[in-house]
């Protein structure tokens, strides 16, 4: 791995801090386009980075469709110029729906859409869209194995499609399929599982197309199944973590072309006992939704992660004598998406120097 993240003048870096490589992000965007085969197939999610600077980089590469999951992310996207389509990839409840429709009404040059997976929400969407004198564009959210959201692709989902056609102020756009449950470490196994779970989606697609007498669109996958879905014809691809990459996905897809573009910089703040190092890398600096370890500290890969609290991370290692208080270390997060929102600014590194700061503008659920 390249050592782009190592800062020559360590006095210029704030810890804990999020370091970003613009060069690696640009490289990752190029790889996304290469895998998709056509930049127009890409419908990337902004949930990983939440940064206007990265959105601008994608736009310069020809990407004009984006996914988001929060109203804050939605508002961030509306502040960008020359976007074609924004998909709010979460089924909105009533209060979010009202904000969504208000934002749609105030931005008539952008196409907006969202997800639906049940008749009750559809009734709400139709009613509220009518109040705003708008048409709401809908994708049926498909549950093809993850069991998080969505409707199973069977007769019930076809019935929901019919109800969308019959509901006033609603437009049917296609199917949304997120299969984040497919995390096999073998590329071959990921493709086989993705293909198997996609069979009912293909059947539903055909049934809908027979009814409409025209083809429909599908937005499919995230980062782990980005490659399997890229082999399908007429499917939009929506990776997000591919822009920054992290240790978890690097482990799942070791053959991937993507480079780590986000690193956490931390300092040793105490040596509380023999073989123990304490870093300023607590819950407030790293996503903590998973068991320890939550980061890989470079140079101490074999260390045992003992404990983590709000401001502290304690690692047991035989190499404590190599380190002094105040020494800087660099860590790769297991999960970068919920780590990014711990920071309001990213420190952009080029030629081993911090050259600028990027706002992480959509880290909040509501932004002005």
C-alpha positions in Angstrom: 0.0 0.0 0.0 1.3 3.5 -0.9 2.3 5.7 2.0 0.5 8.8 0.7 -0.9 9.4 4.2 2.4 9.9 6.0 2.8 13.6 6.8 6.3 15.0 6.6 5.6 17.8 9.1 3.6 16.0 11.8 3.1 19.2 13.7 0.6 20.3 11.0 -1.8 17.4 11.5 -4.6 17.3 14.0 -5.4 14.0 15.7 -7.6 12.2 15.6 -8.1 13.2 12.1 -9.5 12.0 8.8 -6.9 12.1 6.0 -8.0 12.0 2.4 -6.1 11.3 -0.8 -7.6 13.2 -3.8 -5.4 11.2 -6.2 -6.7 7.9 -4.9 -10.3 9.1 -5.1 -9.8 10.2 -8.7 -8.2 6.8 -9.4 -11.2 5.0 -7.7 -13.6 7.0 -9.8 -11.8 5.9 -13.0 -12.0 2.3 -11.8 -15.7 2.6 -11.1 -16.2 3.8 -14.7 -14.0 1.1 -16.1 -16.0 -1.7 -14.3 -19.4 -0.2 -15.3 -18.3 0.0 -18.9 -20.3 3.2 -19.3 -20.3 6.2 -17.0 -24.0 6.6 -17.6 -24.6 3.3 -15.8 -23.2 4.7 -12.5 -25.6 5.9 -9.9 -23.2 6.2 -6.9 -24.3 6.7 -3.3 -22.9 9.6 -1.4 -23.5 8.1 2.1 -19.8 7.1 2.5 -18.2 10.5 2.0 -20.9 13.2 2.2 -18.5 15.7 0.7 -19.3 18.3 -2.1 -15.7 18.1 -3.3 -16.0 14.4 -4.1 -19.4 15.0 -5.8 -17.7 17.6 -8.0 -14.9 15.1 -8.9 -17.6 12.6 -9.9 -19.5 15.2 -12.0 -16.3 16.1 -13.8 -16.0 12.4 -14.8 -19.5 12.5 -16.3 -21.5 11.1 -13.4 -24.8 13.0 -13.1 -27.1 10.6 -11.1 -26.6 10.1 -7.3 -28.2 8.2 -4.5 -28.5 9.4 -0.9 -30.1 8.2 2.3 -30.8 11.3 4.5 -32.5 14.7 4.0 -29.1 16.3 4.8 -27.5 14.4 1.9 -30.4 15.2 -0.3 -30.0 18.9 0.4 -26.3 18.7 -0.3 -26.9 17.2 -3.7 -29.5 20.0 -4.6 -26.7 22.5 -4.0 -24.7 21.0 -6.8 -25.2 22.1 -10.4 -25.9 20.0 -13.5 -27.4 17.0 -11.8 -29.9 14.8 -13.7 -31.4 12.7 -11.0 -31.3 12.2 -7.2 -32.7 9.0 -5.7 -33.5 9.1 -2.0 -32.7 5.5 -1.3 -34.8 5.0 1.8 -38.5 4.8 2.1 -39.5 8.1 3.7 -41.9 8.4 6.7 -44.4 11.2 6.7 -42.1 14.0 8.1 -39.3 13.1 5.7 -41.8 12.8 2.8 -43.0 16.4 3.3 -39.4 17.6 3.3 -38.6 15.5 0.2 -41.6 16.9 -1.7 -40.8 20.5 -0.7 -37.2 20.0 -1.9 -38.5 18.5 -5.1 -40.8 21.5 -5.7 -38.0 24.0 -5.1 -35.7 22.3 -7.5 -37.7 21.7 -10.7 -34.6 21.2 -12.9 -33.6 18.0 -11.1 -35.5 14.7 -11.3 -36.2 13.2 -7.9 -37.3 9.7 -6.9 -37.6 7.5 -3.8 -38.5 4.0 -2.7 -41.7 2.2 -1.7 -42.2 -1.3 -0.5 -45.8 -1.5 0.8 -49.3 -0.3 -0.1 -49.7 1.8 3.1 -46.7 4.0 2.2 -47.9 4.3 -1.4 -51.3 5.7 -0.2 -49.4 8.3 1.9 -47.1 9.2 -1.0 -50.0 9.7 -3.4 -52.0 11.8 -0.9 -49.1 14.1 0.0 -47.9 14.4 -3.6 -51.4 15.6 -4.6 -51.4 18.2 -1.8 -48.1 19.6 -3.3 -49.5 19.4 -6.8 -46.6 17.1 -7.7 -46.0 13.6 -9.1 -43.7 11.5 -7.0 -41.4 9.1 -8.9 -41.1 5.7 -7.2 -38.9 2.6 -7.4 -40.2 -0.6 -5.8 -37.6 -1.5 -3.1 -36.9 -5.3 -3.5 -36.0 -7.6 -0.7 -34.0 -10.3 -2.4 -32.3 -11.8 0.7 -31.1 -9.0 3.0 -34.3 -8.8 5.1 -33.7 -5.2 6.0 -36.2 -3.3 3.8 -38.1 -4.0 0.7 -40.8 -6.4 -0.6 -40.1 -9.9 -1.7 -40.2 -10.2 -5.6 -43.4 -12.3 -6.0 -47.1 -11.7 -6.6 -47.2 -9.1 -3.8 -44.6 -6.9 -5.4 -46.4 -7.2 -8.7 -49.6 -6.1 -7.0 -47.7 -3.1 -5.6 -46.6 -2.2 -9.1 -50.2 -2.3 -10.3 -51.2 -0.1 -7.3 -48.6 2.5 -8.3 -50.0 2.6 -11.8 -53.5 3.1 -10.4 -52.5 5.7 -7.8 -52.8 9.4 -8.6 -49.7 11.6 -8.6 -47.3 8.6 -8.7 -44.9 7.4 -11.4 -43.4 3.9 -11.5 -39.7 4.1 -12.5 -38.4 0.5 -11.9 -36.9 -1.8 -9.3 -34.3 -1.0 -6.6 -32.3 -4.0 -5.4 -29.7 -3.7 -2.6 -28.0 -7.0 -1.7 -25.6 -5.9 1.1 -26.0 -9.3 2.7 -23.7 -10.9 0.0 -20.3 -10.5 1.6 -18.5 -13.7 0.6 -14.7 -13.4 0.5 -14.6 -15.3 -2.8 -15.3 -13.2 -5.9 -16.7 -16.3 -7.6 -19.0 -17.1 -4.6 -20.3 -13.5 -4.5 -21.2 -13.6 -8.2 -22.9 -17.0 -7.8 -24.9 -15.9 -4.8 -25.8 -12.6 -6.4 -26.9 -14.4 -9.6 -29.0 -16.9 -7.6 -30.8 -14.2 -5.5 -31.4 -12.1 -8.6 -33.4 -14.8 -10.4 -36.8 -13.8 -8.8 -36.0 -10.1 -9.7 -35.6 -11.1 -13.3 -38.9 -12.9 -13.3 -40.6 -9.9 -11.7 -39.0 -7.6 -14.3 -40.3 -9.7 -17.2 -43.8 -9.8 -15.7 -43.9 -6.0 -15.3 -42.4 -5.5 -18.8 -45.0 -7.8 -20.3 -47.7 -5.7 -18.6 -46.2 -2.4 -19.8 -45.0 -3.6 -23.2 -41.7 -1.8 -22.6 -38.5 -2.4 -20.7 -38.0 -1.1 -17.1 -34.9 0.1 -15.2 -33.2 -1.5 -12.3 -30.8 0.1 -9.8 -28.8 -2.7 -8.2 -26.1 -3.5 -5.6 -23.7 -1.7 -3.5 -19.9 -2.1 -3.3 -19.4 -5.8 -2.6 -21.8 -6.8 -5.5 -20.7 -3.9 -7.8 -18.8 -6.3 -10.0 -21.5 -9.1 -10.3 -24.1 -6.6 -11.2 -21.8 -4.9 -13.8 -22.1 -8.1 -15.9 -25.9 -7.6 -16.2 -27.3 -5.6 -19.1 -29.5 -2.5 -18.6 -28.8 -2.3 -14.8 -27.7 0.9 -13.1 -24.9 0.4 -10.5 -24.8 2.2 -7.2 -21.6 1.6 -5.3 -20.6 4.1 -2.6 -17.7 2.8 -0.5 -15.6 2.3 -3.7 -14.7 6.0 -3.5 -12.8 5.8 -0.2 -12.6 2.0 0.4 -11.9 0.5 3.8 -10.4 -2.6 5.5 -13.6 -4.6 5.6 -14.4 -4.3 1.9 -10.7 -4.8 1.1 -10.9 -8.1 2.9 -14.1 -9.1 1.1 -12.9 -8.1 -2.3 -9.0 -8.4 -2.2 -8.8 -8.5 -6.0 -10.6 -5.2 -6.3 -8.8 -2.3 -8.1 -9.8 0.2 -5.5 -7.2 2.0 -3.3 -7.6 3.1 0.3 -8.3 6.9 0.0 -9.2 7.6 3.7 -6.9 7.0 6.7 -7.3 8.0 10.3 -4.3 9.7 11.9 -3.9 9.2 15.7 -1.3 9.9 18.4 -0.1 7.8 21.3 -1.2 9.7 24.4 -0.2 7.2 27.2 1.7 4.0 28.0 -0.3 3.0 31.0 1.3 -0.4 31.7 3.8 -2.9 30.3 3.0 -3.7 26.6 0.2 -1.2 26.5 -0.3 1.8 24.2 -3.2 4.2 24.4 -4.3 6.2 21.4 -6.6 9.2 21.1 -8.9 7.0 19.0 -12.1 6.5 20.9 -15.7 5.9 19.9 -15.9 9.6 18.8 -13.2 9.0 16.2 -14.0 5.5 14.8 -17.3 3.7 13.9 -17.9 1.4 16.9 -20.9 -0.7 15.7 -18.7 -3.8 15.4 -16.6 -5.8 17.8 -12.9 -4.9 18.4 -10.7 -4.4 16.4 -12.4 -1.5 14.5 -9.2 -0.3 12.9 -5.9 -1.7 11.7 -3.1 0.4 13.1 -0.2 0.2 10.7 3.0 -1.1 12.2 1.0 -2.7 15.0 -1.1 -5.1 12.9 -0.5 -7.9 15.3 -1.5 -5.9 18.4 -4.4 -7.0 20.5 -7.1 -4.3 20.9 -8.0 -4.4 24.6 -10.5 -1.6 25.1 -12.1 1.5 23.5 -14.0 4.3 25.2 -15.1 7.7 24.2 -11.6 9.2 23.7 -9.2 6.2 24.1 -8.1 3.0 22.3 -5.8 0.7 24.2 -3.7 -1.8 22.3 -1.5 -4.5 23.8 1.8 -5.0 21.8 5.3 -6.3 22.4 6.7 -3.3 20.6 5.9 -0.5 23.0 9.6 0.5 23.3 9.5 1.6 19.7 7.0 4.3 20.5 7.1 7.6 22.5 4.3 9.7 23.8 3.0 12.0 21.0 4.1 9.7 18.2 1.8 9.6 15.2 0.3 6.4 13.9 -2.0 5.7 10.9 -5.1 3.5 11.0 -7.3 2.0 8.3 -11.0 1.8 9.5 -12.9 -1.4 9.1 -16.0 0.6 8.2 -15.3 4.0 6.7 -19.0 5.2 6.1 -20.0 5.8 9.8 -16.4 6.8 10.6 -16.5 9.8 8.2 -19.4 11.4 10.0 -17.3 11.6 13.2 -15.4 14.5 11.5 -16.6 17.9 10.2 -13.5 18.4 8.0 -11.3 16.0 6.0 -7.6 16.9 5.8 -6.5 16.5 2.2 -3.0 15.1 1.6 -0.9 15.5 -1.5 2.8 14.8 -1.7 2.8 14.0 2.0 1.5 17.5 2.9 -1.9 18.7 4.1 -2.9 21.0 1.2 -6.6 21.8 2.1 -9.6 21.0 4.2 -12.8 19.5 2.7 -16.2 20.1 4.4 -18.1 16.9 5.3 -21.3 18.9 4.7 -23.9 16.2 5.0 -22.8 14.6 8.2 -25.9 16.1 9.9 -29.4 14.9 9.2 -30.6 18.4 8.6 -28.6 21.1 6.9 -29.6 24.6 5.8 
